[in-house]
Every structure is written in structure tokens, then in C-alpha cells.
Amino acid sequence: MTIYWGRAIAGALLLELVLFAVLVPISSVNRSLFLVAVPVGTLVFGYLVTFGVFRKARSGLWVNAALLGFVATAIYFGIVIASTGMAGAIATYGLALFVFANAMRLAGCLIAAFRLQRGTIASTSTVRNQRV
């Protein structure tokens, strides 16, 4: 199993950058829309970034996807602590939504690993079943 540290860290930075670029403008438009868009955005962009970063990886997909998700969450926590503090973020979202949105980031990454692994299994089984 290979752990792709560079891809995981770069993917985590990319994920947080994309989330910031998409969600911050929504927050200035409509607060209710923002509170709905955050968990949806973390799930969808977590999936897309992880899928893109690890699409050519063939081993350790689950570990690498989880690493990307955890590093992205750590980056987010670092930004939150440096700006408003955890209490400020929890006051904005509410505790349940705060925990749920961060869980959706990790879930999106792991769903991408599941999808990539299924594609890897399907492609290798197709090759084995072909006659030469």
C-alpha cells in the first residue's frame, strides 16, 4: 500500500480553497442558503477533489482518501481557530450542523474512494476474463 502524502496534502489544500471560493460568496447573499450549501458543498467537493486527485492511484485508496479528508478538516479547524475561534463557528452553524458539515467532508472523500475502488476492481476483472 502506498500513501500519497503529496497528493493528499495538495488535495486537502485544493478542497479548502474550492470550498472557500464557492461558499463564502453564498454567505454574503443569503444566510439560510449558506447553511444548506455548506454540508452539500463539503460532500460534493470532497468527492470531486478526492476523485480527481486519486483517480490514477491503485492501492490504498481508502487510507489516502481518509487522509485527504482529515487534513482538509484540520486545515479548516486551523482557519476557524485563527479567525473566529471554534465558539464563533459553532455559534454560526449550531453544534449539530457544524459536526454534520465536517462529517460530510470526510464522507465525500470516502465515497470517492469507494467509487474509485469499484472502478479498479471492475477494470481488473474485465482484463482477467478476456481471452488472449
JONOR-V287573 format. One record per backbone hydrogen bond with DSSP energy under -1.0 kcal/mol. CO is the residue of the C=O (numbers start at 1). NH is the residue of the N-H. If there is no record, write none. Layout:
co: <CO CO>
nh: <NH NH>
//
This chain:
co: <3 4 5 6 7 8 9 10 11 12 13 14 15 16 17 18 19 20 23 24 26 30 31 32 33 34 36 37 38 39 40 41 42 43 44 45 46 47 48 49 50 54 60 61 62 63 64 65 66 67 68 69 70 71 72 73 74 75 76 77 78 79 80 80 85 86 87 88 89 90 94 95 96 97 98 99 100 101 102 103 104 105 106 107 108 109 110 111 112 113 114 115 116 117 118 119 120 121 122 123 124 125>
nh: <5 8 9 10 11 12 13 14 15 16 17 18 19 20 21 22 23 24 27 28 30 34 35 36 37 38 40 41 42 43 44 45 46 47 48 49 50 51 52 53 54 57 64 65 66 67 68 69 70 71 72 73 74 75 76 77 78 79 80 81 82 83 84 85 89 90 91 92 93 94 98 99 100 101 102 103 104 105 106 107 108 109 110 111 112 113 114 115 116 117 118 119 120 121 122 123 124 125 126 127 128 129>
//
